[in-house]
Amino acid sequence: MLSICIPTYNRLPFLKWTLDRAIADFPDAKIIVSDDGSTDGTQSLRFKGRYIRQSSNIGPFPNMRAALLASHTKYCTFLADD
């Protein structure tokens, strides 16, 4: 019923912490990470959820939109990873 959309760009340590908390606090939520073309190894992160990678840095608002459009649940929210 709930998607948690997390847009990110080159913040791998913060993203790891955010994912750990989100999964612990909302175990039934669908997690969607939209990576804005990070160069810090974010693409190698494994988690239970959906990972979207932009081919280049498209900017924060288009990246947020991509995460939102990937949600197919009744409710969704954005969660910043910083």
C-alpha positions, 0 to 999 in steps of 0.5 A: 500500500505504501511506496517510499521513494528515495531520490539520490545522487552520490550519497552512498553512506547516507543512502545505506543508513536511510534504507536500513531505517526505512526497511526496519520501520516500514517492512511492508513498504515498497522501496524505490531508489532513483539514482541520478547517475551517481559515481560513488558506487551506489549502483552496487548497493543491494537491497530489497526494493526497486533500483532505477538508475538514470543514464546521466545526471538529470537533476533533482526534480526530474529524478524525484519525478522518476521515483514517483512515476515508478510507484504503483501503490495507493500511497507514496512518499519521498524520503531524502537520504541526506 
